[in-house]
Amino acid sequence: MSDDLIIRSLELAVANAGDITPAVYKKYFARCQDSKALMIHVDELVRGKMMDEVYRLVMVEDYGEEDGYLNWEVDNHEMAYSVKPHMYESLFSALIETICESLGDEWNADYAAAWKQRSDRLRHEIVRRFSEAV
Ligand code: HEM
């Protein structure tokens, strides 16, 4: 098991619950109707590929190395799909809630703090790249 709390919690979530992606989307759409409307026609394969990138990004410690990818991803999502900043926040909240539920009694304050810090940083990196100030 990894020493990194984000990676370890993802490993535990998969060990306990298997593929958590459907649960993440279920929580995401329950929490954000705008995102549900935007993604309703996006098939499972593409939804899966999108979450693969989200899992990869939350495991990154230094977002300086992701500068080019984040520029492209945020611009593409904003321009092509009209994704709004609050939709990222809902997505990360749904992910954290899913991990928390998958860990059950194994979830603790250290995991909660690590996830808050990592998702806040990633969200900051994303929101500051939007073309309109938010
Ligand atoms: C860090 C967060 C995100 C990452 C890394 C990400 C990544 C991706 C990737 C890689 C794809 C393309 C998948 C493929 O076709 O191979 C995709 C598609 C898409 N994403 Fe995201 N995404 C993120 C957040 C969001 C959010 C918050 C929304 C809002 C609802 C969203 C909406 C969409 C939509 C509508 C598509 C289009 C699929 C299509 O019609 O082809 N994404 N995303």
Residues whose N, C-alpha, C, O or C-beta is under 5 A from the ligand:
A	BS01	HEM	S35 L38 M39 V42 V46 K49 M50 E53 V54 Y81 V83 M87 Y88 L91
